[in-house]
Amino acid sequence: MMFFPVIPGALFIMNCIVEVQTLITGSGGLEWQKNSPGKVFFIKPESFLASFIWENYLTQSIYVYNYLMLGTDPIAVGHTMSDSLLTKTFWRKNLEKAGAYVAPELAFWDGPAKTLTIKDKSRKEKAIIKVNDGYLGAGDKILKDFELGTNKDY
């Protein structure tokens, strides 16, 4: 709380610098905001003033939201950077256990053990590789017309 008066001002100054860089270089913003499936949440308003106010709100809201929702719990704060407990494996297991429909799992890569378990070797028209601890589709890859268990480089 003792930094409350300082942090909003510092974030405002940081956004001013980013806006000036954007005007000079013609680019700006975080790459994941522009190219992720969740980009709809980061579209700026068209006018310069509204866009600037929106950018300041967005920058500060991330920190305010995380603090209000998570407090200082180290596991919860860690999950703002990378999912370590609530991974896709966790959700798949619990959704299947509850009887929910989940897409079929063709294969599973266990990174730490460096093992690939192929569950379905039949030819597929399309499959999506999901990064276990990915967020908003980051790292996902779509494969078209492929066959599991081959040495083909995808």
Beta strands, then each sheet from edge to edge (+ up, - down):
strand 1: 107-110
strand 2: 115-118
strand 3: 124-129
strand 4: 141-146
sheet 1: 1+ 2-
sheet 2: 3+ 4-
end
